Amino acid sequence: MDFRAALLDQTRAFGELIASGDPATPVPTCPDWTLKQLFRHVGRGNRWAAQIIADRRSTELDPRDVRDGKPPDDLDGAIEWLNSGAALVAKAVDQVGSDARVWTFLGPRPAGWWIRRRLHEATVHRADAAMALGVDYDLDPELAADAISEWLERVCIEAKKYHRVPLESGQSVHLHATDDVLGPTGEWTVVNDEDGVWWSHDHGKGSAAVRGSAKDLLMVTTRRRTAADLGLEVFGDTAVWDAWLERTPF
């Protein structure tokens, strides 16, 4: 998958959605935010990541210190600010090399890690904008599946790094995408065993399991929609699934 091209595409689509609505529109899936605040969050976030990479930072960057962190007041200028910020992420990676180690909230990672992270920040927040505006949200199954994988990687790393327990010992969660194009990459099993919390693409029953399209599974795992909203059935122990969601906010 071309993460760079996808980052630019998803950012552009996100900006087009924002531009089509009233900036004061509330975003129900991001409580207390408006479309304007959501737009600024994504746009500044890309420039924040680009600056971390370009400066080869080993410590966190205060968002208030992001260069050009505020969008222009005019709509055309703001959209250009958004899209050029996404391009800055890829440019910064090219400048320092994709393997250069830089700061991330998960610990030091290769600079190229940020491209995928910022891509999926855009995919999920584009869904937020679409729901706020009451319009359809489409996402390529392979992109949605990768967003799920990226999210589970974060959850598992943070579980070990910060001693979080999204699943009790011996419990597991299984997700099964119904998109024919995905094959084995459309299944995910998360377990908590003697090795801690980890995930794989293995097929498994799970203490709780959810089956649906990759896009719908992304929406439920990031708590944008509920399984009931989307007509998906939770199999097994629903309490395990509910606890997992409560303990893994996006």
Phi, psi and omega per residue, in radians:
M1 nan 2.406 3.125
D2 -1.537 1.604 -3.077
F3 -1.127 -0.596 -3.132
R4 -1.109 -0.884 -3.141
A5 -1.091 -0.691 -3.137
A6 -1.144 -0.662 3.096
L7 -1.050 -0.794 3.134
L8 -1.141 -0.728 -3.122
D9 -1.140 -0.820 -3.113
Q10 -1.176 -0.639 3.101
T11 -1.154 -0.735 3.123
R12 -1.091 -0.772 3.137
A13 -1.140 -0.655 3.078
F14 -1.075 -0.815 -3.140
G15 -1.098 -0.677 3.123
E16 -1.111 -0.665 3.091
L17 -1.126 -0.837 -3.125
I18 -1.040 -0.745 -3.102
A19 -1.124 -0.395 -3.087
S20 -1.459 -0.125 -3.052
G21 -2.141 3.028 3.067
D22 -1.295 2.193 -3.118
P23 -1.008 -0.402 -3.119
A24 -1.483 0.002 -3.121
T25 -1.069 2.212 3.101
P26 -1.150 2.617 3.099
V27 -1.953 1.716 -3.025
P28 -1.019 -0.572 -3.104
T29 -1.423 -0.122 3.018
C30 -2.228 1.420 -3.015
P31 -0.857 2.392 3.097
D32 1.308 0.074 3.098
W33 -1.796 2.634 2.973
T34 -1.880 3.011 3.074
L35 -1.019 -0.651 3.125
K36 -1.068 -0.748 -3.137
Q37 -1.220 -0.649 3.095
L38 -1.119 -0.753 3.115
F39 -1.038 -0.814 -3.117
R40 -1.164 -0.630 3.128
H41 -1.066 -0.833 -3.127
V42 -1.210 -0.811 -3.094
G43 -1.128 -0.799 3.116
R44 -1.189 -0.596 -3.141
G45 -1.060 -0.682 3.105
N46 -1.148 -0.747 3.130
R47 -1.204 -0.579 3.050
W48 -1.068 -0.853 3.129
A49 -1.125 -0.748 -3.130
A50 -1.063 -0.681 -3.129
Q51 -1.234 -0.667 3.067
I52 -1.027 -0.762 -3.127
I53 -1.200 -0.914 -3.063
A54 -1.040 -0.633 -3.129
D55 -1.548 0.021 -3.111
R56 0.847 0.852 -3.064
R57 -1.226 2.507 3.046
S58 -1.896 -0.020 3.088
T59 -2.279 2.834 -3.088
E60 -1.140 2.587 3.079
L61 -1.752 2.241 3.059
D62 -1.164 2.172 -3.137
P63 -0.950 -0.448 3.125
R64 -1.233 -0.264 -3.124
D65 -1.755 0.199 3.138
V66 -1.255 2.273 3.111
R67 -1.178 2.314 -3.116
D68 0.929 0.757 -3.060
G69 -1.383 -0.088 -3.139
K70 -1.976 2.263 -3.129
P71 -1.253 2.685 3.037
P72 -1.070 2.783 -3.115
D73 -1.295 -0.546 -3.112
D74 -1.394 2.558 -3.018
L75 -1.076 -0.831 -3.117
D76 -1.062 -0.739 3.119
G77 -1.142 -0.657 3.139
A78 -1.154 -0.716 3.131
I79 -1.164 -0.698 3.082
E80 -1.105 -0.705 3.086
W81 -1.036 -0.763 3.133
L82 -1.086 -0.921 -3.052
N83 -1.182 -0.659 3.129
S84 -1.219 -0.485 3.079
G85 -1.136 -0.693 3.083
A86 -1.123 -0.712 3.117
A87 -1.126 -0.539 3.133
L88 -1.124 -0.548 3.125
V89 -1.093 -0.879 3.134
A90 -1.129 -0.687 3.128
K91 -1.088 -0.743 3.139
A92 -1.108 -0.685 3.106
V93 -1.105 -0.727 3.111
D94 -1.088 -0.648 -3.099
Q95 -1.177 -0.747 -3.048
V96 -1.689 -0.276 -3.065
G97 1.671 2.369 -3.038
S98 -1.116 -0.384 -3.115
D99 -1.620 -0.076 3.135
A100 -1.092 2.351 -3.108
R101 -1.441 2.259 3.121
V102 -2.391 2.950 3.129
W103 -1.185 2.448 2.881
T104 -2.479 2.902 -3.130
F105 -1.261 -0.086 3.057
L106 -1.810 0.118 -3.033
G107 1.838 3.039 -3.109
P108 -1.001 2.354 -3.135
R109 -2.483 2.801 3.019
P110 -1.047 2.511 -3.095
A111 -0.961 -0.631 -3.130
G112 -1.074 -0.350 3.096
W113 -0.967 -0.605 -3.052
W114 -1.168 -0.492 -3.123
I115 -1.106 -0.830 3.129
R116 -1.144 -0.678 -3.138
R117 -1.109 -0.795 -3.125
R118 -1.238 -0.533 3.042
L119 -1.009 -0.886 -3.041
H120 -1.387 -0.298 2.917
E121 -1.106 -0.702 3.136
A122 -1.235 -0.694 -3.100
T123 -1.097 -0.738 -3.097
V124 -1.314 -0.721 -3.131
H125 -1.268 -0.400 2.991
R126 -1.143 -0.620 3.059
A127 -1.131 -0.686 3.098
D128 -1.031 -0.795 -3.134
A129 -1.122 -0.745 -3.135
A130 -1.082 -0.758 3.139
M131 -1.181 -0.651 3.107
A132 -1.098 -0.608 -3.113
L133 -1.596 -0.118 3.123
G134 1.237 0.580 3.129
V135 -2.017 2.856 -3.112
D136 -1.168 2.627 3.097
Y137 -2.183 2.037 3.109
D138 -1.988 2.572 3.117
L139 -2.639 2.311 3.108
D140 -0.961 2.344 -3.097
P141 -0.970 -0.692 -3.127
E142 -1.177 -0.620 3.099
L143 -1.230 -0.729 3.099
A144 -1.096 -0.714 3.138
A145 -1.121 -0.718 3.123
D146 -1.171 -0.613 3.089
A147 -1.085 -0.672 3.082
I148 -1.122 -0.800 3.136
S149 -1.058 -0.769 -3.137
E150 -1.097 -0.687 3.133
W151 -1.165 -0.771 -3.135
L152 -1.142 -0.635 3.073
E153 -1.027 -0.791 3.132
R154 -1.081 -0.814 -3.113
V155 -1.031 -0.776 -3.091
C156 -1.204 -0.701 3.108
I157 -1.137 -0.771 -3.122
E158 -1.184 -0.529 3.093
A159 -1.065 -0.720 3.142
K160 -1.380 -0.708 -3.064
K161 -1.188 -0.713 -3.059
Y162 -1.925 0.180 3.102
H163 1.002 0.728 3.061
R164 -1.559 2.676 -3.078
V165 -2.221 1.467 3.127
P166 -1.249 -0.394 3.071
L167 -2.319 2.481 3.038
E168 -1.288 2.755 -3.131
S169 -0.968 2.270 3.136
G170 1.594 -0.136 -3.141
Q171 -1.617 2.760 3.112
S172 -2.614 2.748 3.081
V173 -2.248 2.356 3.121
H174 -2.129 2.316 3.056
L175 -2.015 2.372 -3.106
H176 -2.288 1.957 3.104
A177 -1.449 2.442 -3.084
T178 -1.659 0.015 -3.138
D179 -1.232 2.158 -3.068
D180 -1.093 -0.483 -3.035
V181 -1.287 -0.215 -2.974
L182 -1.529 -0.630 -3.092
G183 1.073 -2.456 -3.082
P184 -1.074 -0.424 -3.139
T185 -1.312 -0.041 3.102
G186 -1.714 0.290 3.054
E187 -2.237 2.496 -3.142
W188 -2.450 2.313 3.048
T189 -2.199 2.186 3.093
V190 -1.946 2.285 -3.112
V191 -2.294 2.771 2.955
N192 -2.171 1.842 -3.129
D193 -2.295 -2.734 -3.097
E194 -1.104 -0.310 3.104
D195 -1.636 0.067 -3.104
G196 1.622 -2.736 -3.118
V197 -1.625 2.153 -3.140
W198 -2.622 2.904 -3.114
W199 -2.357 2.814 3.079
S200 -2.660 3.021 3.052
H201 -1.571 0.264 -3.118
D202 -1.144 2.591 3.001
H203 -1.429 2.343 3.128
G204 -2.815 2.799 -3.100
K205 -1.267 -0.868 3.122
G206 1.393 2.582 3.022
S207 -1.075 -0.618 3.025
A208 -2.398 2.587 -3.119
A209 -2.511 2.586 3.094
V210 -2.323 2.416 -3.103
R211 -2.192 2.316 3.107
G212 3.071 -3.049 3.106
S213 -1.150 2.744 3.129
A214 -1.046 -0.689 3.124
K215 -1.077 -0.785 -3.142
D216 -1.168 -0.662 3.106
L217 -1.131 -0.646 3.078
L218 -1.108 -0.731 -3.140
M219 -1.118 -0.676 -3.121
V220 -1.365 -0.604 -3.125
T221 -1.269 -0.470 3.089
T222 -1.667 0.149 3.035
R223 1.098 0.559 3.044
R224 -1.459 -0.588 3.069
R225 -2.407 2.787 3.056
T226 -1.664 2.792 3.091
A227 -1.020 -0.687 3.135
A228 -1.116 -0.716 3.113
D229 -0.990 -0.687 -3.043
L230 -1.626 0.025 3.141
G231 1.288 0.424 3.122
L232 -1.666 2.522 3.132
E233 -1.720 2.365 3.029
V234 -1.670 2.093 -3.125
F235 -1.662 2.630 3.077
G236 1.471 -2.473 -3.033
D237 -1.496 1.781 -3.106
T238 -1.138 -0.434 3.120
A239 -1.141 -0.610 3.088
V240 -1.128 -0.778 3.129
W241 -1.104 -0.791 -3.128
D242 -1.091 -0.699 3.131
A243 -1.176 -0.693 3.101
W244 -1.009 -0.838 -3.131
L245 -1.105 -0.732 -3.107
E246 -1.107 -0.560 -3.036
R247 -1.669 -0.008 -3.091
T248 -2.265 1.098 3.098
P249 -1.224 2.449 3.131
F250 -1.269 nan nan
